[in-house]
């Protein structure tokens, strides 16, 4: 917050590069991966130098971090890093690279959910990850691959994503086919049914809590 922002970022980068001389991949892999992630963030914000080169350096550092933070071993960390990397690909409109990285993030989400101890925690992970589904859907739309986009809408069963697909402004090449419309209509019905089911479950849970308190 103090001093010159560009100079502060340069000092941060220099410090992180020095840290990597100690936090090596071989001896301290977790610290190495964490530092690579921080270095990538710093390069993403770097003001001095060529912007495109800075972003490429940031992408490389994020990719280095993902060598250690894999979905299978450290899904939460993997989710954070892959999301950061996705943001850069999205900025550069590199949709195919973005999609491949979003797939890694989604795999991390699924594994994190399977490891969650409680249903509440599982729902928290899903809620936090909805932007990943949103972005992979939008990436497929930008590539004109609407069928693929719908696959991920189905995976997330999120009403906002259904509306994203039906927004004609995001599909400039013409009208959406009748097959796509039918799939979307089916998704809307399924989402409505699921929302009602969840509302009933939540209401029943509240009633059980109230009954239990009255017994006490």
C-alpha positions in Angstrom: 0.0 0.0 0.0 3.0 2.3 0.5 5.6 3.4 -2.0 5.6 2.8 -5.8 3.5 -0.1 -6.9 5.7 -1.1 -9.8 8.8 -1.1 -7.6 7.1 -3.1 -4.9 6.1 -5.8 -7.4 9.7 -5.9 -8.7 11.0 -6.4 -5.1 8.4 -9.1 -4.5 9.5 -10.9 -7.7 13.2 -10.6 -6.7 12.4 -12.0 -3.2 10.4 -14.9 -4.6 13.2 -15.8 -7.0 15.7 -15.8 -4.1 13.3 -18.0 -2.1 13.3 -20.5 -5.0 17.1 -20.9 -4.5 16.3 -22.5 -1.1 12.8 -23.9 -1.8 13.8 -26.4 -4.5 11.5 -28.8 -6.2 13.6 -31.8 -5.0 14.1 -30.8 -1.4 11.0 -28.8 -0.5 8.4 -29.5 -3.2 5.4 -28.0 -1.4 7.2 -24.8 -0.6 8.5 -24.7 -4.2 5.0 -25.1 -5.6 3.6 -22.5 -3.3 6.4 -20.0 -4.2 5.9 -20.7 -7.9 2.2 -19.8 -7.5 3.1 -16.6 -5.7 5.7 -15.8 -8.3 3.1 -16.3 -11.0 0.6 -14.0 -9.3 3.4 -11.3 -9.0 4.2 -11.6 -12.7 0.5 -11.4 -13.6 0.5 -8.0 -11.8 3.9 -6.8 -13.1 3.8 -3.3 -14.6 7.4 -3.0 -15.8 8.4 -4.8 -19.0 6.5 -6.4 -21.9 3.0 -7.4 -20.7 2.8 -10.4 -23.0 6.1 -11.7 -21.8 5.1 -11.2 -18.2 1.9 -13.2 -18.7 3.8 -16.0 -20.3 6.2 -16.1 -17.4 3.2 -16.2 -15.0 1.7 -19.0 -17.0 4.9 -21.0 -16.8 5.1 -20.5 -13.0 1.5 -21.6 -12.5 2.2 -24.7 -14.6 5.3 -25.5 -12.5 3.1 -25.2 -9.4 0.6 -27.7 -10.8 3.4 -30.3 -11.1 3.1 -30.7 -7.3 -0.4 -29.5 -6.6 -2.2 -32.2 -8.5 -6.0 -33.0 -8.1 -5.1 -36.5 -6.7 -2.7 -35.3 -4.1 -3.6 -31.8 -3.1 -7.0 -31.0 -4.6 -7.7 -27.8 -2.7 -4.3 -26.3 -3.6 -4.7 -27.5 -7.2 -8.1 -25.9 -7.4 -6.6 -22.5 -6.3 -3.6 -22.6 -8.7 -5.5 -23.9 -11.7 -8.2 -21.2 -11.1 -5.4 -18.6 -11.1 -4.0 -20.0 -14.3 -7.4 -20.1 -15.9 -7.9 -16.4 -15.3 -4.8 -15.7 -17.4 -5.9 -17.9 -20.3 -9.3 -16.3 -20.1 -7.7 -12.8 -20.3 -5.8 -13.9 -23.4 -8.9 -15.5 -24.9 -7.0 -18.7 -25.3 -10.1 -20.8 -24.9 -8.8 -24.3 -25.6 -5.9 -23.9 -23.1 -8.5 -22.4 -20.6 -10.7 -25.4 -21.1 -7.9 -27.9 -20.4 -7.0 -26.1 -17.2 -10.7 -25.8 -16.1 -10.9 -29.6 -16.5 -8.1 -30.0 -14.0 -9.9 -27.6 -11.7 -13.1 -29.6 -12.0 -11.3 -32.8 -11.3 -9.9 -31.2 -8.2 -13.5 -30.1 -7.2 -14.8 -33.7 -7.6 -12.0 -35.1 -5.5 -12.4 -32.4 -2.8 -16.1 -33.2 -2.6 -15.4 -36.9 -2.2 -13.0 -36.1 0.7 -15.5 -33.7 2.4 -16.5 -34.9 5.8 -19.9 -33.3 5.9 -22.5 -32.4 3.3 -22.3 -28.8 4.3 -18.6 -28.7 3.5 -19.3 -30.5 0.2 -21.9 -27.9 -0.8 -19.5 -25.1 0.2 -16.9 -26.5 -2.3 -19.5 -26.8 -5.0 -20.7 -23.2 -4.4 -17.1 -21.9 -4.5 -16.4 -23.8 -7.8 -19.5 -22.6 -9.7 -17.4 -19.9 -11.4 -15.2 -22.6 -12.9 -18.2 -24.3 -14.5 -19.4 -20.9 -15.7 -16.0 -20.1 -17.4 -15.6 -23.5 -19.0 -19.2 -23.2 -20.4 -18.4 -19.7 -21.7 -15.1 -20.9 -23.2 -16.9 -23.7 -25.1 -19.5 -21.1 -26.3 -16.7 -18.9 -27.6 -15.4 -21.8 -29.5 -18.9 -22.5 -30.9 -19.0 -25.9 -29.2 -22.5 -25.6 -27.7 -23.0 -29.4 -27.1 -19.8 -29.4 -25.0 -21.0 -26.4 -23.1 -24.3 -28.1 -22.2 -22.4 -31.2 -20.9 -20.9 -29.0 -18.2 -24.2 -27.3 -17.5 -25.6 -30.7 -16.9 -22.7 -31.5 -14.6 -23.3 -28.4 -12.5 -27.1 -28.3 -12.8 -27.0 -24.6 -12.3 -29.8 -22.3 -13.5 -27.5 -19.4 -14.2 -25.5 -21.5 -16.7 -28.7 -22.6 -18.5 -29.5 -18.9 -19.0 -25.9 -18.3 -20.2 -26.4 -20.8 -22.9 -29.7 -19.3 -24.0 -28.3 -15.8 -24.2 -28.1 -15.3 -28.0 -25.5 -12.5 -27.6 -23.0 -15.2 -26.6 -23.8 -17.3 -29.7 -23.4 -14.9 -32.6 -23.2 -17.5 -35.4 -27.0 -18.0 -35.7 -30.0 -19.5 -34.0 -29.6 -22.2 -31.4 -30.8 -25.5 -32.9 -34.0 -27.2 -31.8 -32.0 -30.1 -30.3 -30.1 -27.6 -28.0 -33.4 -26.0 -27.0 -34.9 -29.3 -26.1 -31.8 -30.1 -23.9 -32.1 -26.8 -22.2 -35.8 -27.2 -21.5 -35.0 -30.6 -20.0 -32.3 -29.1 -17.8 -34.7 -26.3 -16.7 -37.2 -28.9 -15.6 -34.6 -31.0 -13.8 -33.1 -28.0 -12.0 -36.6 -26.9 -10.9 -37.3 -30.4 -9.5 -33.9 -30.4 -7.7 -34.5 -27.0 -6.2 -37.8 -28.1 -4.8 -36.3 -31.3 -3.4 -33.6 -29.3 -1.7 -36.1 -26.8 -0.3 -38.2 -29.7 1.2 -35.0 -31.3 2.7 -34.0 -28.0 4.3 -37.5 -27.5 5.7 -37.6 -31.0 7.1 -34.1 -30.4 8.6 -35.4 -27.3 10.3 -38.4 -29.1 11.7 -36.2 -31.9 13.1 -34.0 -29.3 14.8 -37.0 -27.6 16.3 -38.5 -30.9 17.5 -35.2 -32.0 19.1 -34.9 -28.6 20.9 -38.5 -29.0 22.3 -37.6 -32.4 23.6 -34.6 -31.1 25.4 
